[in-house]
């Protein structure tokens, strides 16, 4: 029996539970009961033709029915795809058309549509697969008993729709062997046996971090409780995340940096909570801003959260989910580097004390503890007696989990780079997908020449730990200088009236006789004076980077393009807003 099916069976023999959280309190169900329901539903799926190699798609909010159908898909032998749900600001007709196209790329899937999108069944029908209501698949009695499928480790377990942040979305083919390797690697990297307890997640199940980290990991453990909240409920009441952690005494939780930024603001304004139960709060899924981490630690510390429990991490769908984890109980650590040297390709370390007393004898290395962010430009270059240098602080993302290796290569030559040289991050190991499902010729493209996955991320290694600087395709080149859009966006977010997390920087063709590439910043706002905001954004970017944007676009809320999981789509922003 393959790993995942065996782990589901083991979970069914224990007393642990899944709680489906809701504003009215939710429902608590044992793994044993879920497993029994899933075996019954799996028999029904098999009567619909689901077996090894058949994709099953679920478009539904997080619920007991959704989790039952996901487990049933694997028990029937099929591969699972959790479809991203539409954002509140998306054009629904466009979303449904694009979603049906993505379903067709899976082959001939069985598509299960649940609440609150059941009315979309007709619009999603007519493609290559069959579309039925989720309630029908879960509720109908099977016509024959469940038959355990004959699966191998190479059989697809998850066909993961990638986010498409810098280009067309893909479908990563995650095998049962990939999934088993990644889950076991996470268990070792997090010392999971020492932090058994309650895993709370509100992340969308369509996101690899939500599906595997929030659902599969506690199920594979069998001795953990899972607390699953709907992402729609989180968006409606973002304060509920930390409130639920406190109320249910959750030991583990996970979220992107933008969610921790919101949590910090709400923790300061809300009632006193008890967050002392958290053994780790993992942060990943998007670039990690040290200033956001500092703000969260400061706010959460007043509610009993220990800063050592905060865990920065790095991962991607093509590697199943997790690639590197910070050490459990260490807390966040940062690397302060010369920003201009970083733009030129070298992460030159700047000791924290160099801002006041430069010292050429200091040994380079990462900072040992979280520090409050200072305005860029305050540090000095070691040994230069007062020569000012802009600095950038970057999060250390830990070492690779067991079964994976990470290296950094020159994007052009492919040569392996030494520590502190910036290049493309590549990953190799047992969790890495062999190909994209929707591209039979992608095996060679997905992996580098010698079997390493080219991630498209730029970063460097220091002391064996990974630091990510940005996406290779997002880099803006001005006058031969590499500009990381994240740095521009964080500076622009300091302008009064700008909506943090809803700001996007991208290259902009300069008009007239000047020609060449310029810098554009698109900023969402709620009612701020456009002229004043444009001026404030330009001033903040100039202060932080020493350059002025060529244009600042002031937009209404919901205008900045994002993936369904909330990541900025910089290439799409350039397509929409650049002339």
BAZA-722262 format. One line per field, with one value per residue (C-alpha): residue number from 1; residue in three letters; x, y, z. Coordinates in Angstrom, 1 decimal. Layout:
<atoms>
nr NUM, ...;
rest Ala, ...;
xx X, ...;
yy Y, ...;
zz Z, ...;
</atoms>
This chain:
<atoms>
nr 1, 2, 3, 4, 5, 6, 7, 8, 9, 10, 11, 12, 13, 14, 15, 16, 17, 18, 19, 20, 21, 22, 23, 24, 25, 26, 27, 28, 29, 30, 31, 32, 33, 34, 35, 36, 37, 38, 39, 40, 41, 42, 43, 44, 45, 46, 47, 48, 49, 50, 51, 52, 53, 54, 55, 56, 57, 58, 59, 60, 61, 62, 63, 64, 65, 66, 67, 68, 69, 70, 71, 72, 73, 74, 75, 76, 77, 78, 79, 80, 81, 82, 83, 84, 85, 86, 87, 88, 89, 90, 91, 92, 93, 94, 95, 96, 97, 98, 99, 100, 101, 102, 103, 104, 105, 106, 107, 108, 109, 110, 111, 112, 113, 114, 115, 116, 117, 118, 119, 120, 121, 122, 123, 124, 125, 126, 127, 128, 129, 130, 131, 132, 133, 134, 135, 136, 137, 138, 139, 140, 141, 142, 143, 144, 145, 146, 147, 148, 149, 150, 151, 152, 153, 154, 155, 156, 157, 158, 159, 160, 161, 162, 163, 164, 165, 166, 167, 168, 169, 170, 171, 172, 173, 174, 175, 176, 177, 178, 179, 180, 181, 182, 183, 184, 185, 186, 187, 188, 189, 190, 191, 192, 193, 194, 195, 196, 197, 198, 199, 200, 201, 202, 203, 204, 205, 206, 207, 208, 209, 210, 211, 212, 213, 214, 215, 216, 217, 218, 219, 220, 221, 222, 223, 224, 225, 226, 227, 228, 229, 230, 231, 232, 233, 234, 235, 236, 237, 238, 239, 240, 241, 242, 243, 244, 245, 246, 247, 248, 249, 250, 251, 252, 253, 254, 255, 256, 257, 258, 259, 260, 261, 262, 263, 264, 265, 266, 267, 268, 269, 270, 271, 272, 273, 274, 275, 276, 277, 278, 279, 280, 281, 282, 283, 284, 285, 286, 287, 288, 289, 290, 291, 292, 293, 294, 295, 296, 297, 298, 299, 300, 301, 302, 303, 304, 305, 306, 307, 308, 309, 310, 311, 312, 313, 314, 315, 316, 317, 318, 319, 320, 321, 322, 323, 324, 325, 326, 327, 328, 329, 330, 331, 332, 333, 334, 335, 336, 337, 338, 339, 340, 341, 342, 343, 344, 345, 346, 347, 348, 349, 350, 351, 352, 353, 354, 355, 356, 357, 358, 359, 360, 361, 362, 363, 364, 365, 366, 367, 368, 369, 370, 371, 372, 373, 374, 375, 376, 377, 378, 379, 380, 381, 382, 383, 384, 385, 386, 387, 388, 389, 390, 391, 392, 393, 394, 395, 396, 397, 398, 399, 400, 401, 402, 403, 404, 405, 406, 407, 408, 409, 410, 411, 412, 413, 414, 415, 416, 417, 418, 419, 420, 421, 422, 423, 424, 425, 426, 427, 428, 429, 430, 431, 432, 433, 434, 435, 436, 437, 438, 439, 440, 441, 442, 443, 444, 445, 446, 447, 448, 449, 450, 451, 452, 453, 454, 455, 456, 457, 458, 459, 460, 461, 462, 463, 464, 465, 466, 467, 468, 469, 470, 471, 472, 473, 474, 475, 476, 477, 478, 479, 480, 481, 482, 483, 484, 485, 486, 487, 488, 489, 490, 491, 492, 493, 494, 495, 496, 497, 498, 499, 500, 501, 502, 503, 504, 505, 506, 507, 508, 509, 510, 511, 512, 513, 514, 515, 516, 517, 518, 519, 520, 521, 522, 523, 524, 525, 526, 527, 528, 529, 530, 531, 532, 533, 534, 535, 536, 537, 538, 539, 540, 541, 542, 543, 544, 545, 546, 547, 548, 549, 550, 551, 552, 553, 554, 555, 556, 557, 558, 559, 560, 561, 562, 563, 564, 565, 566, 567, 568, 569, 570, 571, 572, 573, 574, 575, 576, 577, 578, 579;
rest Unk, Unk, Unk, Unk, Unk, Unk, Unk, Unk, Unk, Unk, Unk, Unk, Unk, Unk, Unk, Unk, Unk, Unk, Unk, Unk, Unk, Unk, Unk, Unk, Unk, Unk, Unk, Unk, Unk, Unk, Unk, Unk, Unk, Unk, Unk, Unk, Unk, Unk, Unk, Unk, Unk, Unk, Unk, Unk, Unk, Unk, Unk, Unk, Unk, Unk, Unk, Unk, Unk, Unk, Unk, Unk, Unk, Unk, Unk, Unk, Unk, Unk, Unk, Unk, Unk, Unk, Unk, Unk, Unk, Unk, Unk, Unk, Unk, Unk, Unk, Unk, Unk, Unk, Unk, Unk, Unk, Unk, Unk, Unk, Unk, Unk, Unk, Unk, Unk, Unk, Unk, Unk, Unk, Unk, Unk, Unk, Unk, Unk, Unk, Unk, Unk, Unk, Unk, Unk, Unk, Unk, Unk, Unk, Unk, Unk, Unk, Unk, Unk, Unk, Unk, Unk, Unk, Unk, Unk, Unk, Unk, Unk, Unk, Unk, Unk, Unk, Unk, Unk, Unk, Unk, Unk, Unk, Unk, Unk, Unk, Unk, Unk, Unk, Unk, Unk, Unk, Unk, Unk, Unk, Unk, Unk, Unk, Unk, Unk, Unk, Unk, Unk, Unk, Unk, Unk, Unk, Unk, Unk, Unk, Unk, Unk, Unk, Unk, Unk, Unk, Unk, Unk, Unk, Unk, Unk, Unk, Unk, Unk, Unk, Unk, Unk, Unk, Unk, Unk, Unk, Unk, Unk, Unk, Unk, Unk, Unk, Unk, Unk, Unk, Unk, Unk, Unk, Unk, Unk, Unk, Unk, Unk, Unk, Unk, Unk, Unk, Unk, Unk, Unk, Unk, Unk, Unk, Unk, Unk, Unk, Unk, Unk, Unk, Unk, Unk, Unk, Unk, Unk, Unk, Unk, Unk, Unk, Unk, Unk, Unk, Unk, Unk, Unk, Unk, Unk, Unk, Unk, Unk, Unk, Unk, Unk, Unk, Unk, Unk, Unk, Unk, Unk, Unk, Unk, Unk, Unk, Unk, Unk, Unk, Unk, Unk, Unk, Unk, Unk, Unk, Unk, Unk, Unk, Unk, Unk, Unk, Unk, Unk, Unk, Unk, Unk, Unk, Unk, Unk, Unk, Unk, Unk, Unk, Unk, Unk, Unk, Unk, Unk, Unk, Unk, Unk, Unk, Unk, Unk, Unk, Unk, Unk, Unk, Unk, Unk, Unk, Unk, Unk, Unk, Unk, Unk, Unk, Unk, Unk, Unk, Unk, Unk, Unk, Unk, Unk, Unk, Unk, Unk, Unk, Unk, Unk, Unk, Unk, Unk, Unk, Unk, Unk, Unk, Unk, Unk, Unk, Unk, Unk, Unk, Unk, Unk, Unk, Unk, Unk, Unk, Unk, Unk, Unk, Unk, Unk, Unk, Unk, Unk, Unk, Unk, Unk, Unk, Unk, Unk, Unk, Unk, Unk, Unk, Unk, Unk, Unk, Unk, Unk, Unk, Unk, Unk, Unk, Unk, Unk, Unk, Unk, Unk, Unk, Unk, Unk, Unk, Unk, Unk, Unk, Unk, Unk, Unk, Unk, Unk, Unk, Unk, Unk, Unk, Unk, Unk, Unk, Unk, Unk, Unk, Unk, Unk, Unk, Unk, Unk, Unk, Unk, Unk, Unk, Unk, Unk, Unk, Unk, Unk, Unk, Unk, Unk, Unk, Unk, Unk, Unk, Unk, Unk, Unk, Unk, Unk, Unk, Unk, Unk, Unk, Unk, Unk, Unk, Unk, Unk, Unk, Unk, Unk, Unk, Unk, Unk, Unk, Unk, Unk, Unk, Unk, Unk, Unk, Unk, Unk, Unk, Unk, Unk, Unk, Unk, Unk, Unk, Unk, Unk, Unk, Unk, Unk, Unk, Unk, Unk, Unk, Unk, Unk, Unk, Unk, Unk, Unk, Unk, Unk, Unk, Unk, Unk, Unk, Unk, Unk, Unk, Unk, Unk, Unk, Unk, Unk, Unk, Unk, Unk, Unk, Unk, Unk, Unk, Unk, Unk, Unk, Unk, Unk, Unk, Unk, Unk, Unk, Unk, Unk, Unk, Unk, Unk, Unk, Unk, Unk, Unk, Unk, Unk, Unk, Unk, Unk, Unk, Unk, Unk, Unk, Unk, Unk, Unk, Unk, Unk, Unk, Unk, Unk, Unk, Unk, Unk, Unk, Unk, Unk, Unk, Unk, Unk, Unk, Unk, Unk, Unk, Unk, Unk, Unk, Unk, Unk, Unk, Unk, Unk, Unk, Unk, Unk, Unk, Unk, Unk, Unk, Unk, Unk, Unk, Unk, Unk, Unk, Unk, Unk, Unk, Unk, Unk, Unk, Unk, Unk, Unk, Unk, Unk, Unk, Unk, Unk, Unk, Unk, Unk, Unk, Unk, Unk, Unk, Unk, Unk, Unk, Unk, Unk, Unk, Unk, Unk, Unk, Unk, Unk, Unk;
xx 0.0, 1.4, 2.3, -0.7, -3.3, -1.5, -1.3, -5.1, -5.7, -3.5, -5.1, -8.5, -7.3, -6.6, -8.7, -7.6, -10.0, -10.6, -12.5, -14.2, -14.3, -17.1, -18.5, -21.2, -18.6, -18.0, -18.0, -15.6, -15.2, -12.8, -10.3, -12.0, -15.4, -13.9, -12.0, -15.2, -17.1, -14.2, -14.1, -17.8, -17.4, -14.4, -16.5, -18.9, -16.0, -14.8, -18.2, -17.7, -14.5, -12.0, -8.9, -5.2, -4.4, -7.9, -7.8, -10.5, -11.0, -12.7, -14.0, -15.5, -14.9, -13.2, -15.8, -16.3, -17.7, -14.6, -12.1, -14.1, -14.0, -10.3, -9.6, -11.9, -10.1, -6.9, -8.6, -10.1, -6.7, -7.2, -5.1, -6.4, -6.6, -8.1, -9.2, -8.5, -11.7, -12.4, -11.3, -13.9, -12.8, -12.5, -14.8, -16.7, -17.4, -13.7, -12.8, -15.2, -13.9, -10.3, -11.0, -12.7, -9.7, -7.4, -9.7, -9.4, -5.6, -5.9, -7.2, -10.7, -11.2, -14.2, -15.0, -16.9, -18.4, -19.6, -20.9, -20.9, -20.3, -22.9, -24.7, -21.5, -21.9, -23.5, -20.9, -18.1, -19.7, -19.1, -15.4, -13.3, -14.4, -17.6, -18.9, -21.2, -22.2, -20.0, -23.1, -24.1, -20.7, -20.6, -24.2, -25.1, -24.8, -22.3, -23.4, -20.4, -18.0, -14.7, -11.7, -8.3, -6.4, -3.1, -0.8, 3.0, 5.1, 5.3, 1.5, 0.3, -1.2, -1.7, -1.9, -1.1, -2.2, 0.7, 0.0, 1.4, 3.0, 5.4, 3.9, 1.3, 0.1, 1.3, 0.2, 2.9, 2.6, 3.3, 3.7, 2.8, 6.6, 7.2, 4.4, 5.7, 9.2, 8.2, 5.8, 8.5, 11.1, 8.8, 8.2, 12.0, 12.7, 10.0, 10.8, 7.1, 7.0, 8.0, 5.3, 2.3, -0.9, -3.3, -2.5, -4.7, -5.0, -7.3, -5.2, -7.0, -6.7, -5.9, -2.6, 0.1, 0.8, -2.8, -3.4, -0.3, 0.7, -2.8, -4.5, -2.1, 0.6, -1.7, -3.5, -0.2, 0.8, -2.4, -1.7, -2.5, -5.8, -6.4, -8.3, -9.5, -11.1, -12.5, -10.4, -13.6, -14.2, -10.7, -11.1, -14.4, -12.9, -9.1, -9.0, -10.4, -7.0, -5.3, -8.6, -9.0, -5.4, -6.0, -9.4, -8.4, -4.8, -3.3, 0.3, 1.1, -0.1, 1.0, 0.5, 2.0, 3.8, 0.9, -1.4, 1.0, 1.1, -2.7, -2.5, -0.1, -2.4, -5.4, -3.6, -2.7, -6.4, -8.1, -8.7, -6.0, -5.4, -3.2, -0.8, 1.6, 0.5, 2.2, 5.3, 5.8, 4.2, 5.5, 5.7, 6.1, 4.4, 5.6, 8.7, 9.3, 9.7, 11.7, 9.9, 6.6, 8.1, 9.4, 6.0, 4.2, 6.6, 6.2, 2.4, 2.1, 4.6, 2.0, -0.3, 2.2, 3.7, 7.4, 9.5, 11.5, 8.4, 8.3, 9.7, 10.5, 10.5, 10.8, 9.1, 7.4, 4.7, 7.2, 9.0, 5.7, 5.7, 8.6, 12.3, 13.9, 12.8, 14.4, 15.4, 12.5, 12.8, 15.4, 13.1, 13.8, 17.3, 18.3, 21.2, 22.0, 23.8, 25.1, 22.1, 24.2, 26.5, 23.5, 22.1, 25.5, 25.3, 27.2, 25.6, 28.2, 27.5, 27.2, 27.6, 24.8, 27.3, 28.9, 26.3, 28.0, 31.5, 32.8, 35.2, 37.2, 38.0, 34.4, 33.7, 30.8, 27.8, 24.0, 22.5, 21.7, 18.4, 15.5, 16.2, 13.8, 14.1, 15.9, 15.4, 17.6, 20.8, 21.7, 24.5, 28.1, 30.4, 32.8, 36.3, 35.3, 35.3, 31.9, 31.2, 27.4, 26.0, 22.4, 21.6, 18.9, 17.8, 16.8, 15.4, 17.4, 15.2, 17.0, 18.6, 17.0, 14.7, 15.9, 15.8, 16.4, 19.5, 19.8, 22.4, 22.8, 24.0, 24.9, 21.7, 23.6, 26.5, 24.9, 28.1, 27.8, 28.3, 30.1, 28.3, 27.1, 27.0, 23.5, 22.2, 19.3, 18.2, 18.0, 16.6, 17.3, 15.8, 13.1, 10.3, 10.8, 8.3, 9.5, 7.4, 4.5, 1.3, 0.1, 3.4, 4.7, 7.9, 8.5, 10.8, 13.9, 12.6, 11.5, 14.9, 18.3, 20.8, 22.1, 18.8, 18.3, 15.0, 15.5, 13.1, 13.2, 14.1, 17.2, 19.1, 22.3, 23.6, 25.3, 26.3, 24.4, 21.1, 19.1, 18.3, 15.9, 16.1, 13.3, 12.0, 14.4, 11.6, 10.6, 14.0, 13.9, 17.2, 17.9, 21.2, 22.8, 21.6, 19.3, 16.2, 14.2, 10.5, 9.9, 12.3, 10.4, 7.0, 8.1, 9.3, 6.1, 4.0, 5.4, 3.6, 0.5, -2.7, -1.0, -2.5, 0.3, 0.3, -1.6, 1.4, 3.2, 6.4, 7.3, 9.4, 7.9, 9.0, 10.2, 8.5, 10.1, 13.8, 14.9, 13.8, 14.9, 13.3, 11.9, 10.4, 6.6, 4.8, 1.0, -0.5, -4.0, -5.6, -8.9, -9.7, -6.2, -5.5, -3.9, -1.4, -0.3, 0.0, 2.1, 4.4, 4.7, 5.4, 8.1, 9.7, 9.7, 11.2, 13.8, 14.8, 15.1, 16.7, 18.2, 16.0, 12.7, 9.9, 9.2, 5.5, 3.3, -0.2, -2.9, -5.6, -8.9, -8.9, -8.9, -7.1, -3.7, -3.6, -3.1, -3.2, -6.1, -3.8, -3.1, 0.4, 1.2, 1.3, 3.9, 4.0, 0.2, 0.5, 3.0, 0.7, -2.3, -0.7, 2.4, 1.8;
yy 0.0, 3.4, 5.9, 8.1, 5.3, 3.6, 6.9, 7.4, 3.9, 4.4, 7.7, 5.9, 3.7, 6.5, 9.0, 12.2, 14.5, 17.2, 20.3, 22.2, 25.7, 28.1, 31.3, 29.2, 27.0, 24.3, 20.5, 18.0, 14.7, 11.7, 10.6, 7.1, 8.5, 10.5, 7.4, 5.3, 8.0, 8.4, 4.6, 4.7, 7.8, 6.2, 3.3, 5.8, 7.6, 4.3, 3.8, 7.1, 5.8, 7.1, 5.0, 5.2, 8.0, 9.7, 13.3, 14.5, 18.2, 19.7, 23.3, 24.0, 25.8, 24.0, 21.6, 18.1, 17.1, 18.6, 16.7, 13.5, 13.8, 14.5, 11.4, 9.4, 10.5, 9.0, 5.9, 5.4, 5.7, 9.1, 12.2, 15.3, 18.9, 21.5, 24.3, 27.9, 29.7, 33.1, 36.2, 38.8, 41.3, 38.9, 38.9, 35.7, 35.0, 35.3, 33.2, 30.4, 30.4, 30.3, 27.6, 25.3, 25.7, 24.6, 21.6, 20.6, 20.7, 17.9, 15.5, 14.1, 15.0, 14.3, 17.8, 18.0, 21.4, 22.3, 25.2, 28.1, 27.6, 24.9, 27.2, 27.3, 23.6, 24.5, 27.1, 24.6, 21.8, 21.1, 20.6, 17.4, 16.1, 15.5, 18.1, 17.0, 18.6, 17.6, 16.7, 14.1, 12.4, 12.4, 11.6, 8.9, 5.3, 3.3, 0.6, -1.6, -2.0, 0.0, -1.8, -0.8, 0.5, -0.8, 2.1, 2.7, 5.4, 7.0, 7.3, 10.9, 11.9, 15.6, 17.6, 21.0, 24.1, 26.6, 30.2, 31.8, 34.8, 35.5, 33.7, 31.1, 28.8, 25.1, 21.8, 20.2, 16.4, 15.4, 11.6, 9.5, 9.1, 12.9, 13.5, 10.8, 12.2, 15.8, 15.0, 12.9, 15.6, 18.1, 15.8, 15.5, 19.2, 20.4, 17.7, 16.9, 14.1, 16.6, 19.1, 16.8, 18.7, 20.8, 22.2, 25.2, 26.4, 28.7, 28.6, 27.6, 23.9, 24.9, 26.2, 23.5, 25.0, 24.7, 21.2, 19.5, 21.6, 22.1, 18.8, 16.0, 16.6, 16.1, 13.2, 11.5, 11.9, 10.3, 11.5, 15.2, 17.1, 19.3, 22.6, 23.7, 27.1, 28.5, 31.1, 32.9, 33.2, 34.4, 37.1, 38.2, 38.2, 38.2, 38.6, 35.1, 33.5, 34.4, 34.2, 30.6, 29.8, 31.2, 29.5, 26.1, 26.1, 25.4, 24.3, 24.9, 27.3, 28.6, 31.6, 34.0, 37.2, 39.4, 37.5, 38.0, 41.8, 41.9, 39.8, 42.3, 45.2, 43.4, 42.0, 45.6, 46.7, 43.6, 41.9, 40.1, 36.6, 33.7, 32.6, 30.8, 27.4, 27.9, 25.7, 27.1, 29.6, 29.0, 31.8, 31.0, 31.2, 34.6, 36.8, 37.4, 41.1, 41.3, 44.5, 42.6, 39.8, 42.3, 44.0, 40.7, 39.6, 42.9, 42.8, 39.0, 39.2, 41.1, 38.0, 35.5, 34.5, 33.5, 34.9, 31.7, 30.0, 32.0, 29.9, 31.4, 28.8, 28.4, 26.1, 25.8, 23.6, 21.8, 20.5, 19.3, 22.2, 22.5, 23.1, 24.8, 25.3, 27.4, 25.4, 24.9, 27.1, 29.4, 32.2, 34.5, 35.5, 38.1, 38.9, 42.6, 43.2, 46.1, 46.9, 48.2, 45.2, 42.9, 44.6, 43.8, 40.2, 39.9, 39.7, 41.6, 41.3, 44.5, 43.9, 45.6, 47.6, 49.0, 51.8, 53.5, 52.0, 50.3, 47.5, 45.6, 42.8, 41.8, 38.3, 38.3, 36.3, 36.5, 38.5, 36.3, 37.9, 39.9, 43.6, 46.5, 47.8, 51.1, 53.4, 52.3, 54.3, 54.4, 51.8, 52.4, 50.3, 48.3, 49.8, 52.9, 55.4, 56.9, 56.1, 55.7, 52.6, 51.5, 48.2, 45.6, 43.1, 39.6, 36.6, 33.5, 30.6, 27.7, 24.6, 22.0, 19.5, 15.8, 14.4, 17.8, 19.7, 23.4, 25.1, 28.5, 28.8, 31.5, 32.0, 32.4, 29.9, 27.4, 27.4, 26.7, 29.9, 30.2, 31.4, 35.0, 35.2, 35.8, 33.5, 31.2, 28.9, 25.2, 22.2, 18.5, 15.5, 13.1, 15.7, 17.3, 16.6, 14.8, 17.0, 19.2, 17.3, 19.6, 19.5, 16.0, 17.6, 19.5, 17.0, 18.6, 22.1, 21.5, 20.3, 21.7, 19.8, 17.6, 16.9, 20.0, 21.9, 25.5, 27.5, 30.9, 32.5, 34.5, 34.1, 33.0, 30.7, 31.7, 29.2, 26.5, 28.5, 29.9, 33.6, 34.5, 38.0, 37.8, 36.3, 36.3, 37.3, 40.2, 41.9, 45.5, 46.6, 50.3, 51.6, 48.2, 48.0, 45.1, 46.5, 44.0, 44.9, 43.8, 46.5, 49.2, 47.9, 47.9, 51.5, 52.6, 51.0, 53.6, 56.4, 57.6, 56.3, 53.4, 49.9, 47.7, 44.3, 46.0, 47.7, 46.3, 47.5, 46.6, 47.9, 50.7, 51.7, 55.3, 57.5, 60.0, 60.5, 59.0, 55.5, 52.4, 50.9, 52.8, 52.0, 52.0, 51.6, 50.9, 51.7, 50.9, 53.4, 54.1, 57.8, 59.3, 62.4, 60.9, 63.7, 63.7, 59.9, 59.9, 62.4, 60.5, 57.2, 58.8, 60.3, 57.0, 55.1, 57.8, 57.8, 54.0, 53.2, 56.5, 56.7, 58.1, 56.1, 57.2, 56.9, 56.2, 54.9, 55.4, 52.7, 51.7, 48.8, 45.4, 46.7, 45.2, 41.7, 38.8, 35.0, 33.2, 32.6, 36.4, 36.6, 39.7, 39.1, 41.6, 40.4, 40.8, 44.3, 45.3, 43.9, 45.9, 49.1, 49.7, 51.4;
zz 0.0, -0.9, 1.8, 1.7, 1.8, 4.6, 6.6, 6.2, 7.4, 10.4, 11.3, 11.4, 14.2, 16.6, 18.7, 16.9, 15.1, 12.5, 13.6, 10.8, 12.2, 11.5, 13.0, 14.7, 16.3, 13.7, 13.8, 15.3, 13.5, 14.2, 11.6, 11.9, 10.9, 8.0, 6.8, 6.8, 4.9, 2.4, 1.7, 0.9, -1.4, -3.0, -4.1, -5.7, -7.4, -8.8, -10.3, -12.0, -13.6, -11.1, -10.8, -11.3, -13.7, -13.5, -12.3, -9.8, -9.3, -6.3, -6.4, -3.0, 0.2, 3.1, 4.7, 5.9, 2.5, 0.7, 2.9, 2.6, -1.2, -1.2, 0.9, -1.3, -4.4, -3.2, -1.9, -5.3, -6.9, -8.6, -8.5, -6.7, -7.8, -5.5, -7.8, -6.7, -5.8, -7.2, -5.4, -4.4, -7.0, -9.9, -13.0, -12.4, -16.1, -16.9, -13.9, -14.9, -18.6, -17.5, -14.9, -17.4, -19.7, -16.8, -16.1, -19.8, -19.5, -16.9, -19.5, -18.7, -15.0, -12.8, -11.4, -8.1, -7.4, -3.9, -1.9, -2.5, -6.3, -7.1, -9.4, -11.6, -12.6, -16.0, -16.8, -16.0, -18.0, -21.7, -21.5, -21.7, -18.3, -16.4, -13.8, -11.0, -7.7, -4.7, -2.7, -5.3, -5.1, -1.3, -0.7, -3.2, -2.0, -4.0, -6.4, -5.5, -2.6, -2.5, -4.2, -2.9, -5.9, -7.3, -7.1, -7.3, -5.9, -9.4, -9.7, -9.5, -6.1, -6.7, -9.9, -8.4, -10.3, -9.9, -9.2, -12.4, -10.7, -13.5, -16.5, -17.6, -14.8, -15.0, -13.5, -11.3, -11.2, -7.6, -7.3, -4.2, -3.8, -3.9, -1.4, 1.0, 0.8, 1.5, 4.4, 6.1, 5.4, 7.1, 10.1, 10.7, 10.0, 12.5, 15.1, 14.6, 17.2, 19.8, 18.9, 18.5, 19.1, 17.1, 13.6, 12.7, 9.1, 7.2, 4.0, 0.8, 0.0, -3.6, -2.3, -1.7, 1.8, 2.8, 1.3, 2.5, 5.6, 6.9, 6.0, 4.8, 7.5, 10.5, 8.7, 8.0, 11.6, 12.9, 16.4, 15.7, 15.6, 12.6, 12.9, 9.4, 8.8, 5.6, 3.8, 3.1, 6.9, 7.4, 4.8, 6.3, 9.9, 9.7, 13.5, 13.8, 13.0, 16.2, 18.2, 17.1, 18.0, 21.4, 22.0, 20.7, 22.1, 18.7, 18.8, 15.1, 12.4, 9.1, 6.9, 4.4, 5.5, 4.4, 6.8, 9.7, 8.9, 9.2, 12.4, 14.0, 13.4, 14.8, 17.8, 18.9, 18.6, 19.9, 23.3, 25.2, 23.8, 24.9, 22.1, 24.3, 23.1, 19.6, 19.3, 15.8, 13.5, 10.0, 7.5, 3.7, 0.4, -0.5, 0.1, 3.8, 4.9, 8.1, 9.1, 9.0, 11.1, 13.6, 13.8, 14.3, 17.1, 18.8, 18.7, 19.4, 22.3, 24.3, 23.9, 25.1, 21.8, 22.1, 19.2, 19.0, 17.7, 14.5, 11.6, 8.1, 5.3, 1.6, -0.8, -4.2, -5.8, -8.1, -5.0, -3.5, -0.9, 1.5, 0.5, 3.5, 7.1, 9.8, 12.9, 15.3, 18.4, 16.9, 15.7, 12.7, 11.8, 9.2, 7.0, 6.5, 3.3, 1.2, -1.1, -4.0, -3.9, -3.8, -6.9, -8.6, -7.6, -4.2, -0.8, 1.1, 4.8, 6.9, 10.7, 12.7, 14.7, 11.5, 11.5, 14.4, 14.7, 11.5, 12.2, 9.5, 12.0, 12.5, 11.2, 8.7, 9.6, 10.1, 12.9, 15.9, 16.9, 15.4, 15.1, 14.5, 11.0, 10.5, 7.6, 4.6, 4.3, 8.0, 7.9, 7.0, 5.0, 7.2, 7.2, 5.2, 8.0, 7.5, 3.9, 3.8, 2.3, 1.7, 3.4, 2.8, 5.5, 4.2, 6.1, 6.5, 5.4, 6.9, 5.4, 3.1, 4.7, 4.6, 1.1, -0.7, -1.7, -2.7, -4.8, -6.5, -10.1, -12.6, -14.6, -17.9, -17.6, -15.2, -13.1, -9.4, -7.4, -4.0, -0.9, -0.9, -4.7, -6.1, -8.7, -9.6, -6.8, -7.9, -6.0, -6.2, -4.4, -3.7, -3.4, -6.8, -9.5, -12.6, -15.0, -15.6, -16.2, -19.0, -20.9, -21.8, -23.1, -19.8, -18.0, -19.6, -19.1, -15.5, -14.5, -15.3, -17.4, -14.6, -12.8, -10.7, -10.7, -11.8, -9.5, -11.2, -7.8, -7.2, -4.0, -2.3, 0.4, 3.6, 6.3, 4.5, 4.7, 1.9, 1.3, -1.5, -3.1, -5.6, -8.9, -11.8, -14.3, -12.0, -11.9, -13.2, -14.8, -14.7, -15.9, -15.5, -11.9, -10.8, -8.9, -6.9, -7.1, -3.5, -2.3, -4.3, -3.0, 0.6, 0.3, -1.4, 1.3, 3.8, 1.9, 3.7, 1.9, 0.2, 0.8, 1.9, 0.1, -2.8, -4.5, -7.5, -9.2, -12.8, -15.7, -17.7, -21.3, -21.1, -23.8, -26.1, -26.9, -23.6, -24.5, -22.5, -19.4, -16.5, -13.2, -12.6, -9.3, -9.1, -5.8, -4.5, -2.1, -0.3, -0.9, -0.6, -2.8, -5.9, -6.5, -2.8, -2.9, -6.1, -4.6, -1.3, -3.1, -5.3, -2.2, -0.2, -3.2, -3.8, -0.1, 0.0, -3.4, -4.5, -7.7, -8.6, -10.3, -13.8, -13.1, -10.2, -10.9, -8.2, -8.4, -6.8, -4.4, -6.2, -9.3, -8.7, -10.3, -8.0, -8.2, -6.5, -3.5, -3.3, -4.8, -6.9, -10.7, -11.8, -15.4, -15.7, -14.1, -16.7, -19.4, -18.0, -17.1, -19.2, -22.6;
</atoms>
